[in-house]
């Protein structure tokens, strides 16, 4: 085992802001539980602004890229050299086993962690695939910033005595090779970006899907589409505006170091794992949050009285329990909260809470991969829903419905569903939204809701919607978190 020593110092908000601003240009990630319910959501955050290693996850193994001299020195150690041989592409070892064994090489601590994001197709990591692009990226850094429930930030510095002292005192970045393809990509994106569908096109797709629901064993189906806009605002600035106006249980910002910015504020903190206790918080049901205490009480009344939302949440919770049951000690997995209201800045959601005790043979990676394609973003039964998604949706989902994750060497972990998100590359922002279709869904209403769900992100970038959509005060009864 590689010994890691930890030095902790308090840092100011100014230092945090400086480190976060660096994510505009450099690889790194922020994952914060910035809003939620006291007692359910751990109000904490992690900021890694100078990663040393980037792990690119493929269906057949992991490619490790060294971003700093500290990372190169770590990869050159005997333990990691052996690990890399067993985890490389084509080695035959599963990705989750490789990630598990990597963390097992180091001192057990909640502050030694891998943190990153997985796209929707990451559910294919455990099966033979022919994906060209990585199915996820996670980072490791020699220091990170962490915020606890008190709101104070601290800096965690990692010292690995096995590494040369000069590297640890002066960790220089390794300059990446310049890609000759960047200019070609920029030229290709010079034309105005187009949405997946013209106005009305999504409603047509929904109509076709509803016919399928009536003909098959599908109970529900979540469909989505992507909207694209050219943006000029810095992504870090847009994210700051989004967090201020729409704080959420899973706020995230990722710079993958290769031209992608991924940012969002999702209501769905999917997994909390601490001391081998696994908690899942499925979300389903949304009403607009009215002003004043009287208005808020009316919003709560609307939420509780929505029967379709109640049924949808029950389906989601049952599916998550089925996913987690094989990983938990028999008799320990229970629904501990049912339809608890979660009041955010502009909306009120209903949240269930599922809790269980992990088996000794299972860990956070098992839970993450077992829930990598939740029914909230696919439908049920899941296999048939995935097939219908491939048939009906116009473009691939990309990051939509994936996960932002952090897993520590002591087994603690957090995972949030990638919803209400924008992926920015070459000055083009892509926002994907969706909704869960039931047999009585209205294609026109689904079309409207799909566009409404983009508004907070376009406003974060300082954009007004190209087509104004009138907001109708109503419960969003079809998996609104999508």
C-alpha positions in Angstrom: 0.0 0.0 0.0 1.2 3.5 -0.8 1.3 5.7 2.3 -0.5 9.1 2.0 -0.2 11.8 4.6 -2.8 14.6 4.8 -2.3 18.2 5.7 -5.4 20.3 6.3 -5.6 24.1 6.3 -8.5 26.5 6.3 -8.9 28.7 3.1 -10.8 31.8 2.4 -13.7 32.2 -0.1 -11.4 34.3 -2.2 -9.0 31.4 -2.6 -11.9 29.1 -3.5 -13.1 31.6 -6.1 -9.6 31.8 -7.6 -9.3 28.0 -7.8 -12.7 27.7 -9.4 -12.0 30.4 -12.0 -9.1 28.4 -13.2 -11.5 25.7 -14.3 -12.4 27.9 -17.3 -9.0 27.1 -18.8 -7.7 24.0 -17.1 -8.9 20.5 -16.3 -10.8 20.0 -13.0 -14.2 19.6 -11.4 -16.6 21.0 -8.8 -19.3 18.8 -7.3 -21.4 20.4 -4.6 -24.5 19.6 -2.7 -25.6 23.2 -2.7 -29.2 22.8 -1.7 -31.6 20.1 -0.4 -33.3 19.0 2.8 -31.5 19.1 6.1 -31.1 15.6 7.4 -31.3 14.1 3.9 -28.7 15.9 1.8 -25.1 16.3 3.1 -24.5 20.0 2.4 -20.9 19.7 1.2 -18.7 20.3 -1.9 -15.4 19.3 -3.5 -13.3 21.3 -5.8 -10.4 19.8 -7.7 -8.7 22.5 -9.7 -5.3 21.0 -10.5 -5.7 17.2 -11.2 -2.5 15.2 -11.6 -4.1 12.2 -13.3 -7.0 11.8 -15.7 -8.6 8.3 -16.0 -10.4 7.8 -19.3 -12.8 4.9 -19.0 -13.5 2.6 -21.9 -15.6 -0.5 -22.2 -12.4 -2.6 -22.3 -10.2 -0.8 -19.8 -8.7 2.5 -18.6 -6.3 5.0 -20.3 -4.4 7.1 -17.7 -3.1 10.5 -18.7 -0.5 12.3 -16.6 -1.3 16.0 -16.3 1.5 17.0 -13.9 5.0 15.8 -12.8 3.4 14.6 -9.5 1.1 12.4 -11.6 4.0 11.0 -13.7 5.9 10.2 -10.5 2.9 8.4 -9.0 2.3 6.3 -12.1 6.0 5.3 -12.1 5.7 3.7 -8.6 5.9 -0.1 -8.4 2.3 -0.4 -7.2 0.7 1.8 -9.8 2.8 0.4 -12.7 1.5 -3.1 -11.8 -2.1 -1.7 -11.5 -1.8 0.0 -14.9 -0.7 -3.3 -16.5 -3.8 -5.1 -15.2 -6.2 -2.2 -15.9 -5.1 -1.2 -19.4 -7.4 -1.6 -22.4 -7.7 -5.2 -23.5 -6.4 -6.6 -20.1 -9.8 -8.3 -19.5 -10.4 -6.6 -16.1 -13.7 -4.7 -15.6 -13.5 -1.0 -15.2 -15.2 -1.0 -11.8 -12.7 -3.6 -10.5 -9.8 -1.5 -11.8 -11.1 1.7 -10.1 -11.7 -0.3 -6.9 -8.1 -1.7 -7.0 -6.6 1.7 -7.7 -8.1 3.2 -4.5 -7.1 0.1 -2.6 -3.4 0.9 -3.4 -3.6 3.9 -1.0 -4.1 4.9 2.6 -7.8 4.7 3.6 -9.2 8.2 4.0 -12.3 10.2 3.1 -10.0 12.8 1.6 -8.2 10.6 -1.0 -10.7 10.3 -3.8 -11.4 9.9 -7.5 -13.9 12.4 -8.8 -15.4 12.8 -12.2 -18.4 12.2 -14.5 -19.9 9.4 -16.5 -22.1 9.9 -19.6 -25.4 8.1 -20.1 -23.7 5.3 -22.1 -21.6 4.4 -19.0 -24.1 1.7 -18.2 -22.4 -0.2 -21.1 -19.0 -0.2 -19.3 -19.7 -3.7 -17.9 -20.5 -5.2 -21.3 -18.4 -5.6 -24.5 -18.8 -2.4 -26.5 -17.4 -0.7 -29.5 -17.6 2.9 -28.3 -14.8 5.1 -29.8 -15.1 7.8 -27.2 -14.5 7.3 -23.5 -17.4 6.4 -21.3 -16.3 8.6 -18.5 -13.5 10.6 -16.9 -12.3 10.7 -13.3 -9.5 12.8 -11.8 -7.0 12.4 -9.0 -5.2 15.4 -7.6 -2.4 16.1 -5.0 -4.7 18.6 -3.3 -8.3 19.6 -3.3 -10.7 22.0 -1.6 -13.6 20.7 0.5 -16.6 22.4 2.1 -18.4 20.9 5.0 -21.9 21.6 6.3 -20.7 24.6 8.2 -19.9 26.4 5.0 -16.2 26.7 5.7 -13.7 25.5 3.1 -10.5 23.6 3.9 -7.6 22.6 1.6 -6.5 19.0 1.8 -2.8 18.5 0.7 -1.7 15.0 -0.1 1.9 14.0 0.7 3.2 10.7 -0.6 6.6 10.1 1.0 7.4 7.6 -1.7 7.5 10.3 -4.3 10.5 12.7 -4.8 10.3 15.7 -2.5 11.1 18.0 -5.3 8.0 16.9 -7.3 5.7 17.4 -4.3 7.0 20.9 -3.6 7.0 22.0 -7.2 4.3 20.1 -9.1 4.6 21.4 -12.6 1.9 20.8 -15.2 2.8 18.8 -18.3 1.9 20.7 -21.4 -0.6 18.7 -23.6 0.1 18.0 -27.2 -1.7 20.5 -29.5 -4.4 18.9 -31.6 -4.4 19.7 -35.3 -8.1 18.7 -35.4 -9.3 21.7 -33.3 -9.3 24.2 -36.1 -11.2 21.7 -38.3 -13.8 21.2 -35.5 -14.2 25.0 -35.1 -14.7 25.5 -38.8 -17.3 22.7 -38.8 -19.2 24.4 -36.0 -19.1 27.9 -37.6 -22.6 27.6 -39.0 -25.6 28.2 -36.7 -26.3 25.3 -34.5 -29.6 23.4 -34.9 -31.9 21.7 -32.4 -32.7 18.0 -32.8 -36.2 19.0 -33.9 -38.0 22.0 -35.2 -40.9 23.2 -33.1 -43.5 20.5 -33.0 -41.1 17.8 -33.9 -40.8 16.5 -30.4 -44.5 16.2 -30.1 -44.5 14.0 -33.2 -41.9 11.8 -31.6 -44.0 11.6 -28.4 -47.1 10.6 -30.4 -45.2 7.7 -32.0 -43.9 6.6 -28.6 -47.3 6.7 -27.0 -48.6 4.3 -29.7 -45.7 2.0 -28.7 -46.7 2.2 -25.0 -50.2 1.0 -25.8 -48.9 -1.9 -27.9 -46.1 -3.3 -25.7 -45.3 -4.1 -22.1 -43.7 -0.7 -21.6 -45.2 1.0 -18.5 -43.3 4.3 -19.0 -40.6 5.7 -21.3 -38.4 8.7 -20.9 -37.6 10.5 -24.2 -35.4 13.5 -24.7 -34.0 15.9 -27.3 -31.1 18.4 -27.5 -31.2 22.1 -28.0 -28.2 24.0 -29.2 -27.2 27.6 -29.0 -24.0 29.6 -29.6 -22.7 31.2 -26.4 -20.1 33.8 -25.6 -20.2 34.0 -21.8 -17.5 32.2 -19.9 -18.8 28.8 -18.7 -17.6 29.4 -15.1 -19.6 32.7 -15.1 -22.7 31.0 -16.4 -22.4 28.3 -13.7 -22.0 30.9 -11.0 -25.3 32.5 -12.2 -27.0 29.1 -12.4 -25.9 28.2 -8.8 -27.1 31.6 -7.5 -30.5 31.4 -9.1 -31.1 27.6 -9.0 -29.0 26.0 -6.2 -29.6 22.2 -6.2 -28.7 19.0 -4.5 -26.2 18.1 -7.3 -24.4 21.1 -8.7 -21.4 20.3 -11.0 -18.9 21.8 -13.3 -16.4 19.7 -15.3 -13.5 20.8 -17.6 -12.2 17.6 -19.1 -9.0 19.3 -20.3 -9.9 18.6 -24.0 -12.3 21.4 -24.8 -15.5 20.3 -22.9 -17.2 22.3 -20.2 -20.1 20.4 -18.5 -22.2 22.4 -16.0 -25.5 21.9 -14.3 -27.8 22.0 -11.2 -29.6 18.7 -10.8 -32.3 18.0 -8.3 -31.3 14.4 -8.1 -28.5 13.3 -5.7 -28.7 9.7 -6.6 -26.4 8.0 -4.1 -24.9 8.8 -0.7 -22.6 6.1 0.7 -21.0 6.6 4.2 -19.8 3.9 6.6 -21.2 1.3 4.3 -24.7 2.7 4.5 -26.1 3.4 1.0 -28.9 6.0 0.6 -30.7 6.8 -2.6 -33.0 9.9 -3.0 -35.2 9.5 -6.1 -37.1 12.6 -7.2 -40.4 12.8 -9.0 -43.0 15.4 -8.9 -42.6 19.2 -9.4 -44.7 22.3 -8.8 -43.8 25.9 -9.2 -42.8 27.5 -5.9 -45.1 30.4 -5.2 -44.0 33.5 -3.2 -45.1 34.2 0.4 -45.7 31.5 3.1 -49.3 31.1 2.0 -48.2 30.6 -1.6 -45.6 28.0 -0.5 -48.3 26.1 1.4 -50.5 26.1 -1.7 -47.6 24.7 -3.7 -47.1 21.9 -1.2 -50.8 21.1 -1.4 -50.6 20.9 -5.2 -47.6 18.6 -4.9 -49.2 16.2 -2.4 -52.4 16.0 -4.4 -50.8 15.0 -7.6 -51.7 11.3 -8.0 -49.8 10.6 -11.2 -46.6 12.0 -9.6 -47.1 9.7 -6.6 -47.4 6.7 -8.8 -44.4 7.7 -10.9 -42.2 8.1 -7.8 -43.4 4.8 -6.4 -42.2 3.1 -9.7 -38.8 4.9 -9.5 -38.3 3.9 -5.9 -39.3 0.3 -6.5 -36.8 0.1 -9.4 -34.0 1.6 -7.3 -34.7 -0.9 -4.5 -34.5 -3.7 -7.0 -31.2 -2.4 -8.2 -29.7 -2.0 -4.7 -31.2 -5.1 -3.1 -28.6 -7.6 -4.4 -25.9 -5.3 -2.9 -27.4 -5.0 0.6 -27.6 -7.2 3.7 -31.0 -8.9 3.7 -33.6 -7.0 5.7 -31.7 -3.8 5.8 -33.0 -2.0 2.6 -36.0 0.1 3.5 -38.0 3.1 2.3 -37.5 5.5 5.2 -39.2 8.6 3.7 -42.1 8.8 1.3 -42.7 11.9 -0.9 -40.9 14.3 1.4 -41.2 17.9 -0.1 -37.9 19.4 -1.2 -38.2 23.2 -1.6 -35.7 24.7 -4.0 -35.3 28.3 -5.3 -38.1 28.2 -7.9 -39.8 24.7 -7.6 -40.8 22.1 -5.1 -40.0 18.4 -5.6 -41.1 15.2 -3.9 -38.3 13.0 -2.7 -38.2 9.4 -1.4 -35.4 8.1 0.7 -34.2 4.5 0.5 -31.5 3.2 2.8 -29.6 -0.1 3.2 -26.4 -1.7 4.5 -23.9 -2.8 1.9 -22.7 -6.4 2.0 -19.1 -6.9 2.9 -18.5 -8.1 -0.7 -20.0 -4.9 -2.3 -18.9 -1.3 -2.3 -19.6 2.2 -3.8 -18.5 1.2 -7.3 -21.0 -1.7 -7.3 -23.8 0.7 -6.3 -22.8 3.3 -8.9 -22.8 0.9 -11.8 -25.9 -0.9 -10.6 -27.8 2.4 -10.8 -26.1 3.9 -13.8 -29.2 4.0 -16.0 -32.0 4.7 -13.5 -35.6 4.4 -14.6 -36.1 8.1 -14.0 -34.2 8.7 -17.2 -35.0 5.6 -19.1 -38.4 4.1 -18.3 -39.7 0.7 -17.2 -39.1 -2.1 -17.9 -35.6 -0.8 -18.5 -34.4 -3.2 -21.2 -37.4 -2.4 -23.4 -37.1 1.3 -22.6 -33.4 1.5 -23.7 -34.4 -0.2 -27.0 -37.1 2.4 -27.6 -34.8 5.3 -26.7 -32.3 4.1 -29.4 -35.2 3.9 -31.9 -37.0 7.2 -31.2 -34.4 9.7 -30.1 -32.8 11.7 -32.9 -29.3 12.2 -31.4 -27.2 10.3 -28.8 -27.8 11.4 -25.2 -24.2 12.3 -24.4 -23.9 13.4 -20.8 -27.6 13.7 -20.2 -28.8 11.1 -17.6 -25.2 10.2 -16.7 -23.6 10.6 -13.3 -21.2 13.0 -11.5 -19.3 10.9 -8.9 -16.8 11.0 -6.2 -15.5 7.9 -4.4 -13.0 8.0 -1.5 -10.5 5.3 -0.5 -12.4 4.7 2.7 -15.5 3.7 0.7 -17.6 6.9 1.1 -19.1 8.2 -2.1 -21.6 10.6 -3.7 -23.3 10.3 -7.1 -25.6 12.9 -8.7 -27.7 12.4 -11.9 -26.6 14.7 -14.8 -29.8 16.6 -15.4 -30.5 20.3 -16.1 -27.1 20.5 -17.7 -25.3 22.2 -20.5 -22.3 20.7 -22.4 -20.2 23.5 -24.0 -17.7 22.8 -26.8 -16.2 25.3 -29.4 -18.7 28.0 -28.3 -21.8 25.8 -28.7 -23.9 24.9 -25.7 -26.0 21.8 -25.9 -28.9 21.4 -23.4 -30.8 18.2 -23.4 -34.2 17.8 -21.6 -36.7 15.0 -21.4 -39.8 13.7 -19.7 -41.3 10.4 -18.6 -44.2 9.4 -20.8 -47.2 7.6 -19.5 -50.2 6.3 -21.5 -52.1 9.5 -20.9 -49.3 11.9 -21.7 -50.1 14.9 -24.0 -47.6 15.3 -26.9 -48.3 19.1 -26.9 -47.7 19.4 -23.2 -44.5 17.3 -23.4 -43.3 19.6 -26.2 -43.9 22.7 -24.0 -42.3 21.2 -20.9 -39.2 20.1 -22.9 -38.6 23.7 -23.9 -39.4 25.1 -20.5 -36.8 23.0 -18.9 -34.1 24.7 -20.9 -34.9 28.2 -19.7 -32.8 28.3 -16.5 -29.7 27.3 -18.5 -30.2 29.7 -21.4 -30.7 32.5 -18.8 -27.5 31.5 -17.0 -25.7 32.2 -20.3 -27.5 35.5 -20.7 -29.7 34.2 -23.6 -33.4 34.9 -24.0 -35.3 32.0 -25.5 -35.6 32.3 -29.3 -39.3 31.3 -29.1 -41.2 32.5 -26.0 -43.0 29.7 -24.3 -45.9 30.6 -22.0 -45.4 29.1 -18.6 -48.6 27.4 -17.4 -49.0 27.0 -13.6 -49.3 23.3 -13.2 -47.8 20.2 -11.7 -45.2 18.7 -14.0 -46.4 15.2 -13.7 -44.0 13.3 -16.0 -40.6 12.8 -14.4 -39.9 16.6 -14.2 -36.3 16.1 -13.0 -35.4 15.0 -16.5 
